[in-house]
């Protein structure tokens, strides 16, 4: 049995899920060439591809680990291009990312909710059909464990940082951020707040808790309360918030309003609908720099080919 939260946070939680192996695409294969010239050309192409891949690995925002940049144009090129051409480029880059994710990770071959379905949490949930905000998803578990792992690895500091969680649901991710020292504001729709407050009361009674947590009503697309934006948060968190095309523009509007130049956004999502994720990435790349976290950066015991983690910062 693997302990869900090593420090005993959120109660004694056990899962029987084994570590899901990291899926790595097969090495590029080349046809055996009889000509030395052809072989040399292939080697040059491979070297160029490797160099391009290295250039995509960067750090973003307050996270000190490496992330893989989604394909972007240089600033000078962006200034010279017409808006229509930039939109076309963003669409191409988003499509490339989706093809890579579905081709490399093959999410449909993995069992959904591999962790949550075998967990016993001290969290109040709402299993009413059609209600998604008070249901526990694997993306929330993985994002919470990533925060713990990144903090332990000294790749992310939450101590004393202002943290805003969007679509908090039952509050798992926000509670973990508070236990890691963050000054956390958990937000959600009005009808989700009672359950959210209850979970915070039950799970954040630790005498040695370094951070704090409070709950606020917030509807995406509305003007945020000054308490959320003044000063801008250091970190914004969201798990399973990219779930429908109808919510994408409101979510991005909210991120633009909330975030300052020093804000780092962490989003985790389950790979269910490629069209929705592609639409989000295409729209988001107009205002944000986006990097994908390789699974080697996640908590080693909490990886899933059905989940993706992104880091975003404002351009």
Secondary structure, 3 states (H helix, E strand, C coil): CEECCCCCCCCCCEECCCCCCCCCCCCCCCCCCCCHHHHHHHHHHHHHHHHHHHHHEEEECCEEEEEEECCCCCHHHHHHCCHHHHHHHHHHHHHHHHHHHHHHHCHHHCCCCCCHHHCCCCCCCCCCCCCCCCCCCHHHHHHHHHHHHHHHCCCCCCCCCEEEEECCCCCHHHHHHHHCCCEEEEEECHHHHHHHHHHHHHHCCCCCCCCEEEEEECCCCCCCCHHHHCCCCCEEEEECCCCCHHHHHHHHHHHHHHCCCCCEEEEEEECCCHHHHHHHHHHHCCCEEEEECCHHHCCCCCCCCCEEEEEEEEC
